[in-house]
Amino acid sequence: MVELLKKRWFQVVGTIVLLAAFSVVYYKFTNKKPEEPTNLIADVCGEKITRLEFQTHVRRRTQRVYQKEGMLRGSDQFSIRLFVFRSLFNDKLLNKIAREMKIEVKPEEIDERIAQIKEQLQHPDKDYAFSLFLEMGGYGHGPEAMGQLREDLRLEILEQKIADAKFPTDSAEFEISDSELQDYIPTRRLQQIYFAIDPSRTLSQDINEASAKMMDRADEVYAKAAANPADQELFGTLAIQYSMEPQAAARGHIGWVSKGIVTAKFWENVKNLEPNQITRPFISEAGIHIVRCVDTANPGDRLYETYKDVIRFRLQFKKQKARFAAWFTEQITKMHDQDCVKVYDDYLLAVRYEAEGKIDKAIEHLKNAARQESQNPYYQVHIGKLLARQNNREDALMAFRKATEMAPRDPYVFFELGSAYMEYGDIEKALREFRKSSDLARLDPEIHNRLEKIYTGLGMLEETDEEHRRYLHAIQLRAPKEAQEKIEQALPGDDRMLQQPPETLMPDMRAPMPSQDTLPELRPPGAPSP
């Protein structure tokens, strides 16, 4: 009897424990918040952005960046991901608006646009040229490539149809006056040599000692150019040797300009130039300029009567797109107000919270992303920047240093650490990190160009010159053969291209992080989807 009671007691206790365990599990599952869907990047008020769709567009965008720049840097991944998300977000909203407005794009309209593309390709074999167009655009080959192109063109046409329906260009709002038209007729074709000065300085402020040194340099270069103002090759060579801008490698060519597309200060100094005239160095909002006039055009010529119609159309289109962009942004704001936009990617959430000023939450999501990609140093750089915004100097520097330890051959992370030291006024340590960055960035002209401008602001002209030489070397390594020869001819013998073969140089890395604008952002008006 006693043994029977013991057995029943153990059965009762076992049953109670089992029921309790079941209750706990049941409670957890019934009260658990729904997990974030692993197959989604975002839900745009019912319009899904899947991870597969996102990754496909990222691959295409990566291909386009490579085709355009001839290189990929490690941190390009962030700017690409951000661009792709913004574009997909806008495309989803565009489709939603189109359904509400009952606007569609017919297949024949896409066929017509493809025919126009083929017609514009400068090659006798249009089909071959079109296949190259697809490859250069990151579409690849075959039916899938055509399907992706057709979808991009559908969205481009759809956007224009919505813009035309909301803001017809034949309305009074988009009239172009004769004086406005006149401001956009190009009358001067120019070259320039540009020198950077303190970017924080306003036009009303006197230049500091460092900028005064650069003005002296500009005077010296002007004297060389003015010795033979009709010599376009001489001016182009001086642009390669001294100009601190991307056009330097293009021999300083700006092209045709008009009053409406340049700043007032710049226009004031170039508007009356005649061919082969060169301005003395002058200061604008951007820096110091020496400008040479290559050619002029008379707005009174008969050819301009036809050209005026083209300009009028472009100005109307520009106004329409600006109006459409403002309206589209309002629709994005409404969606956020309705709280129906859900984002599930930690990096994109971090950017969003940063734009909203919620720095703690942004850092939290960046740390989550860093745990998922533990070998990626760029999360640490971003975290360092946010900690610096919170005046948390010690932790910010620790994050930057961690990035350099994770990627000891990446010039970008050392550049950012140097920039942090600059912000804190520790110039000696900043220069140390900048030198490391420069030594690693043999193939990346962007870092050398940025360092060149930093040294200019510090009045360190020897370092400025060295970075300019390295900038030209990097450009030369990537330029077509003809451009390489022109750059090489412009450099003194001791400053020719570095002798190391390209395969021994350091890997390519990105210089700037993507801008942290409000997320998402309308794609450039009139631009096709990525």
Phi, psi and omega in degrees: 000316179297318180296322179296319179295321178299316180298316180294325180297316179295324179295318179297312180299317180299319179296318179298315180299317181297316179296321179296317180297318179298320180297318180297313181297316180299318180297317182297317184286325182281337181254003182285138176293144180300135180291151175293133181297129184285344182264004183242144169268320181199160173235111183262082180050048179100341177269116187273140168248105183280159178295323179296315178299315180298313182295324177297316179291326177297317178298318180294317180294322178299318178297320180295318179299317180295317180296324183283315187261345181074012181198160173228132177260159182303317184273006172301334182305325183286314179295324179293313180299319181293316179299314182296317180298314180300318181294315179295320177302312182294324179295320179296318178293322179300315178297320180297314180295320181297320178296318180295325180271358181057046178251131180229163175244124181277150178305325181296328179292322177291319178302318180296320180294321178296319178298322178296319179299313180299320182295327182280347181288126184274076178201139182297326178266094186295323181294318178296315180298323181292323178295324175293322178301316179296317181293316180294332179276001178083014182275333183088215184227164172085186183301323181297321179298315180295323179297320179292319178297316181298323179293320177298316180292324177300315180294321179296315179293320180299316179300317180293323178296318178295317179298318180293324180290320182279324187222075181298135185287347179275006177278163182298334182301333186248021174292143180247119180285161179297321180292322177295319179298318181299325182294339184254005176278118183291135183233349183226131172256125195232156163242156175212156169243125189242139177234130179281147171226183184311113184292341181275352184283141174263165182297335183277352183266149175288150178286148180274183184298319181296316179292328177297322176298320180290327176294322175298319177298317180298321178298320179295317181292320178300319180299322178293317181291320184290345179296332177211076187296339181279351184273096182294325179295320178299314180297319179296322178295318177296325177297318178296319184289326192234332190292132185261058181205163180301328181294350180303317181291342176262025177062031173078008184291127173263319184101196181284136179230160176222170181301324186284348185246002177234168180288158183299319181295319179294314182297322180302328183270345185242350190296335183253010182294142174251162181309134179075006173274144181234133178283150166291158180304130177227156184255130174242188178298335185269330183158212182255136183233142163240121188239136177243135178272125179269319184201162177230161176224146182262118180298345180277353180297152182297328180300332182289339178298319176288320182294329179301322180296322179295314180296319180300316179298316182295321179292320177297317179298317179297316179296318180298315181295323178295319179293318179296318181298319179296317179295318181297320177297323176299322179293322177297316179300318179298320180296319178293323178296327178283353178057041180248010176260116180244127179244134185244000180265129185298318181295315180295323176296320179299316179298319180296313180293325177297317179298330179274359180081011180266076190293320180301316180291324177298315179297320180302315181287326175296321178294323176298315180296321180295325178292326180285329178237074190293343180263005183267113185283343189287337173296321180295323177298314180295318177299318178301319180295320180290321177296324177296324177296333178270009181062027177264076188299313186299311181290327179297310180296325178297320179293317178297316180296323178299321178297319180292328177289325180286329183226073187290356178242017182259113182295331183296316184292326177289326176298317181292323176296317176298320179297323178296316178298322178299317180299326181270003176080011179266079188295320183300314179290325178299313180298324179299315181289325179296321179296319176298315180300314181297317181296327181277339190265041185302325184260001186248100182296334185296317180295318179297322179294321179290320178294323178303317181287326177295313179297325176300315180296335178269356181075020182263081189290329177296316178293324177301313181297320180296317178294325178294319177297318179293324176301312181295323177299316180296318177298317184298321181296335185253350184280157171302159186305317182298317179293323178301317182296320180295318179295316182297321180295333183278347183261144174300159184304322183286348186252018181292174183308141177303143190278348181296137175296146186307325184291346180267354184277171187287158179293157182279135178224154183280146177274296186270148169284158177297151179292148184259061179281174179302135182252131355273177183230143179295134179295157182308130183307131177086350182278143177290164177294159182293000000 
